[in-house]
Amino acid sequence: MSPATTGTPGAADMTGQPCRRERCTGSGIITVRGRCHVCGHPAQAAETGPDHRRVEPDSKTTAPMTLPPSRPSDQPGNSSRPTLSGGLFALPALPDLPLTGPPILAATTSVARALRRCGWCEAEVARSGDGPVDLEGRCGSCGQPYSFTVKLGPDDVIGSRYRIVGPLAHGGQGWVYAARDEHLSDHQLSDHQVVSWVAVKGLLDTAIPEARGVVENERRALTAVSHPNIVKIRDFVTHDGADYIVMDYVHGWSLKKCMQTSGGALAPADAARYLLRLLPALDYLHRYQLVYCDLKPDNVMVTSDELTLIDLGGARRVDDTTSNYLSTPSFRAPEIDDAAYRDGAERAFPSIASDLYAASRMLAMLVLGGGWEPTRKNRHTLPSSPVFDAFDSLYRLLLKGTARRPEDRFGSAHEMAEELVGVLHEIVAAPVAGPGGVPVESRWRAPVVSRWFEPAPPIFSEQADSRWQALAALRVDPDDPAALALDALSVREESAALADRLAALEPMTVEVRLRRVRAEIDAGRLDRAHDQLDALAVDEPRDWRVGWYRGLAAMVDGEATAAAGYFDRVYAQVPGELMPRFAHALALEQAGDLPAAARILDIVSRTDPSISSAAFAHARCVSDPKDRVEAYSRVTANSRTFVTARTRMIELLVADEPGQPPTATAITKACGVFEEAKPEIGEDQRHALRLAVLAAAELLVGSGADTRGDTPTSSETLPATVFGIPLDITKLGLERERLLRERARLATTRADRVRLVTLANRVRPRTWT
């Protein structure tokens, strides 16, 4: 299923290209996800980049409840590259960094003894012993080559054009040098001299005869790589029998240095933003059958505006099982790591799945800090952390990305990025620390576009047996052969008849079968729905949507605990989606676990206020009136339930507790809520709400309480008037009488008219006139 968009994306999500589909309204714009934000259909061929075959992780096994295959819409090249700039995706500001000028060379060319370790197995190498120290050789444990010697000196020229300036740093394959490209340097531009700086890195083990041909093929592939977030490879040269790769020199800070300067860990939102810039570059490499192999914070350079993946010398073709490669143990996938430590095991090779594992581990390190150094015992697990407690969706995303089996991870970098966007929405919507460390509600709001679900229904039922109808429907894959036929279905058709008609529809695609399951559930024919789901589970064992409908059927059948289990497993596969979490919360509410349901509903309603039914459900699951008022306040003004939410807020604010009148603060807030909702409320309802507020004010004044605030030291005061009426018992009573007579005039039945007039006579205060 291809991702589709709804709502109005932010400017950072738009490409500016109009939708040319005839069936569209003509106002649609293609988003960075390749979909029209109005009609939701994919861009036509002229609007997207060239089509490239997606590479799946190497696996012959299957696992239930994993993401169904998707066809990413961001193609290689720059034509539809995600525009992750500004707003939600803005990178954190860094100190002013020189983007030009000479590179900063290493302070010393001697690698400390403690740092002399094998790049593969981390065994100690080149240590002093009985004989002289050999700074070049192979690891005695795994056979991996190593080199700690500086081979190139200042003013050495390699490839007839690259003049070495000095060493920059030591990497897994030896020293990296700064050099000047003399063919492009020493030219005058205005008053400035042009210097073209490059980074030169030695390549180990390329002289192995059986690997030589593969290396040559990889070199041709790497020189063709062109992506804004990937360092450009300029050349491969040989000097004194050694091979070197020549790349553009990238100014900025490494992500590792960013972690060090920020106290060891990055803010979760910033860490997610960095990875969202990196994943399109990784996806680009994967689409061209290349794997990066050694992804880690050291190999990512950043500025305040951009991010660049450097050190492409370790990349290799996905089908290369001959040439050598490096990966850092802390970021190495289990299938590679386990083979390295098992006696007699055949050595595994990097894959797309292992790159995504490394990306997930890197995200974990960014949020946990450099102090989290996994040991061999816990190398493939995640620790407990307050960050994970605060953002469960981030933890679920990392669990999926670091799954032990490759087939249980994300299918592509694009797929991982889609889920990470949803996680970022939750992070930025979380409460932030206010004065004195007290958390306050974040006012950051960005459009939340679901990849898999239609918008939530605007109208819903709060009856216990039909609350499941507040859940959004799954989208239909627009590329499915039966998509047009499914779009043409009448929403008014009776569910049982619709299910019967779908049973005869051809072709019987997965989308048709899933839509038929939904129709059977709507019709109450759960036995038929279960039969269809059992068949789908056999034919599509990796499609989590089967689990979604199993949860829905269980919820309709009253099996709330089972439904909660299904929805929780679905959420684990699409951690960036809010609807599975909403469904999980509704199932927990149905099962009677109100505290757990309230915690989830708080996150859902805060992250996406357009899911107004989540706010109402949250209010149902909390007992404190203040918490219920806060829940209703999240319903936005463009929601069809806005008036209902504001009405309930006012009723809660002015409700008197036994033996205690409403507070001055609550009455003041009720007046503000009324004025906010007044344009949307009908005349009779306006009168009713004004009556409730005036009655509360009259009760407060009559109680003799301090009307200047809740306490003598309160800074919040009751206004001099309420709806223009002075705080006087008589005047408040006369206004209540007038409003009741107005309501009697608007009454549609004689019984209501009599009741309201009687109330008006009762509340009228005694006067001399």
Secondary structure, DSSP 8 states (H G I E B T S, - for coil): ------S---GGGEEEEE---TTS-S--EEETTSBBTTT--B--GGGS-----------S---SS-------S--SSSTT-----SGGG---------SSS-----S-S---GGG-B-TTT--B-S---SS---SEEE-TTT--EEE-S----TT-EETTTEEEEEEEEEETTEEEEEEEETTT-SEEETTEEE--EEEEEEESSTT-HHHHHHHHHHHHHHHT---TTB--EEEEEEETTEEEEEEE---SEEHHHHHHHTTS---HHHHHHHHHHHHHHHHHHHHTTEE-----GGGEEE-SS-EEE--GGG-EETT--SS-----GGG--HHHHHHHHSTT-------HHHHHHHHHHHHHHHHH-TT----TTTTTS----HHHHH-HHHHHHHHHHT-SSGGGS-SSHHHHHHHHHHHHHHHHHS-EE-GGG-EE----------SSB----SS---SGGGGGGGS--B---TTSTTHHHHHTS-TTS-HHHHHHHHHT-SS--HHHHHHHHHHHHHTT-HHHHHHHHHHHHHH-TT-THHHHHHHHHHHHTT-HHHHHHHHHHHHHHSTT-SHHHHHHHHHHHHHT-HHHHHHHHHHHHHH-TT-HHHHHHHHHH---HHHHHHHHTTS-TTSTTHHHHHHHHHHHHH--BTTB---HHHHHHHHHHHHHHGGGS-HHHHHHHHHHHHHHHHHHHHTT--TT-SSTT-S----SEETTEES-HHHHHHHHHHHHHHHHHH-SSHHHHHHHHHHHHHH------
